[in-house]
């Protein structure tokens, strides 16, 4: 592995949307020099917003942005991935740049078909809390990725949250179902709690702020405490109390089965998207 204190090399971003801007902001905050970052995007408004975050070099074409880059971050929609990979293929071949893709459903095989069999590629699945520096990203590297490049990829994604490596590329479908789509599950449950609070007599503003703060506090207890999730639940669930009655209702309605079916549906859709992307 590379020395954790060594500087990251030059990084080019293909795509300058919200996720790319967040990662760039995180890199700058962690000490990476803005003059070592470039970005390309066909939309001037995206580049203008990025320049408000950091004085990085911006381009309207991918070829100019990736010239001389050691790491190329593909932060584009899956539908334009073929065009994006074609535009960086020469740079990848000439310089041996590491390619990091955050495009859902686009497999390493499909990228190598355009970038060449020797291309070093890391696929990762971040989630939207990365926009606040609280993301969770799953990563998988192909066999061409060196230890140093894997270290670089982890440090780039760590700029916006935690990172976890998985053992096989198909496991990224499980990451998608868990952390990639997970924020939406959280929001849905919070919505349901607010609606139930209103039905019990609270005004919506009060129910909303109580639900949000409760979720924030519970998440911090889970992350910062010394107990696992089961123990934390037991500590809140007094025998014969109100929480126990609610948990019993959840269990009787088979909440775990509902969550399992939903996540399997998400994982299956991730597999379908990979096939559709070719």
N, C-alpha and C positions, 0 to 999 in steps of 0.2 A: 504494500500500500504506500501511497505517496505520503510524505510528511504532512500532517494535518495543518501545519503552520505555513506551508509553502503556498504561494499565491496561485489562484486559478489562472489558467491561460486565457487567451482571447476567446470570447463567446459571441456568437451571432445568433440572433433570433429571427426566424422566418415566421412572421405573424407578430403583430404588436397589439393584440387585444387585451382583455382584462387579465387573463391568466399570465400572459407574457409580461405585462406591465407590473403585475404583482411580484413575479419572480425577480425581475430586474430591480424593483424597489427593495426587495429583500437582500439581493446581492450587494447593492450599494450600502444598505444599512449595516451589513456585516463586514464592510471594508473593501469590497471589490471595486477597483477603479472604474469610473465611468468611461474613461478613454480606452478601456479594454472591452467595451460592449458595443455592438452594433445591432440594428434591427431593420427589417424590411416589412413594409405593408403597402398594399395598393391604395389604401384609404388615407388621405392626408389628415383627416380628423384623428385617426388612431395614432399617427405619428406625433401630432401636436400634443395630444394628451400624454404620450410617453415622454416627450421633451419637458413637460411640466414636472414630471417625476424625477428625471435625471438628464444631464446634458450628454446623452449618448449619441453616437453617430446614427443617423436615420437615412433610409434609402427607399425608393419606390420599387426597386427591383431586387430580387433575391441574390442574383449573381454578385452584385457589388457589395452587398451586406456580408456575404460569407467569405469574401476574399481574405485569405490569411487567417481565418478562424481555426482554432483547435477544437472547439466544441460548437456544434450547430444544434440549436433547439428548434424542433419543428412544432410550432404552436398554432397550427391551422386546423380548419375543419376537415373531417375525413374526406369530404367530397372533393376537396382540391388537393389532396395529398399526392396524387399522381403527378400533377403539375409541379408541386413543390419539390418532390424528390428529384424529378428530372432537372430542375433548375440548379440543384446543388450537387449533382452527381460528379461533375468534373472536379469540384473542390474536394469532395470526399475522396476521390481516387488519387488526386495529386498530393494532397496534404495528409491523408489518413485521419481526417477529422472524426471525432466521436460524434455520432448522431443520437440525440435524445428526442424521442417522440412522445407527445402527450395527446395524440389523436386517438380517440376511442375507436376500437374495432379494426384498426389497421395493423396487420400482423408484421412481424419481422421478416418473414418470407416474402411478403408482398413488397416490402421496402427494399430488400436485397435484390429483388428481381430488377429494380431500376437503379440501385446504387452499386451493385456488384457484390459477388459472394464474399469478398474480403472486408466489407463495410462493418465497422464496429458500431453496434446499435443497442441502445437501452430504451426499452419501452417503459413508460410509467403512467400510472393513473392517479393524478392528484384529485382533490375535491375543492369545492368552492370556498370553504373556510380559508384556503390559502390566500384569498384576497385580503384577509385580516392577519396573515402570518400565523394562522392556527390550522394549517392544512394537515392532511394525512395522505401520504403518497406510497403506493406500492410500485416496486421497480423489478424489472427482469432484464438481464443482459445476455446477449448472445455470446458464443464462445470466442468471438474475435475481440471482445472487450478486454483490455488489460486490467490488472489490479489498479493501476494508477487512474485509468479512465473511469473505472467503477467508483473509485474514491471521488473523482471530480463530479460525476453524476450525482452521487449522494449529497455532496456539499452544495451543489446547485439547488436541488430540491429541498434540502434542509433549511435553505434561506427563508422558506415560507411554511415550515412546520416539521413534522416528524416524517421519517422514511422507514419503510420496511421492504427488504428484499424477499422475493418469492423464489421457489425452487424451479418452477416451470412456467412457461408463458401462459398456458391455459388457466393457471391460478389467478392471473390478472382479471379473469371474468368474475371470480369470487370477490376480488378486491373491488371491482366495479359495483357488484351487488351490495357489498358491505359499506365501504367508506365513500366510494364514488357517488352512489345514489343515496347513501345514508342521511345526509342533511335533509333531504326531502321527507324522509320518514319522520325525522325529528320534528320538522315543521308541521307535518300533518298531525302528529300526536299532540303537539302544543296547541294547534287550532282546536282539536277536539276537547282539550282541557278547558280552553277559554269558553267554547260553546256550552260545555257542561256547567261551568261556573256561572254563566249568564242565566242558564235555565234554573239554577239554584238560587237566583236572586241578586247576583252582583251586577253592577253596570259593566259594560264591555271594556272600558278603559281600565278599570280596577282589575278585572279578571285577566286582562292581557298582561299588565305589568307584573302581577303576581305569578302568572304562569312562566313568563320569560325569566324572571329572577330565580324562580324555583329551579328551572332547568339549568341556569347558569351555576347556581350553587351546588346542585347535584353533580354536574359535570366536574366542577373543581374538586369536590370530595372524592370522586372516582379517580381523578388524575393525581391529586396531591396527597391523598390519604395513604394509610399503610394497610388497608384491608381490601380484599377482593370484592367484586360486585355482589356476590351472594351474601357475604358478611355485612356489607353496607345495607343491603335490603333488610336483612334480619334485624339490624340495629334500629331501623325506623319502624319495623313492624312489631309493635307491642302485642302480646297475646290478648285476645279479646277486644282489641281496640279498633279504631276506625280504619287504619291502614290495612290491618289484617282482613277486614271485611272487603275492602276494595281489591286486595290481591287475590282473595278467594274468588271474587267475581271474575277477575281477569283469567284466572286459571280454569274456572268452569266454562268460560267462553273460548278456551283454547287459544289464548293470545299467542303463545309460542308457535302453534301451528300456523296461525295467520301470518306471522312474521316470516316463518320458514318458507311458506308458499310464495310470499311476495318476493323474497330474495332469490329463490330458485327461478322465478319468472324473470327477474332482472338479469340473472346470470345467463339464462337461456337466450334472452334478447341480445346480450353481448356477443354470444356465439353466432347468432343470426347476423348481426352487424358485421362481424368479421368475414362471414361468407359473402355478404352483399358487397363488401368493399373489395373482395377478390384478393 
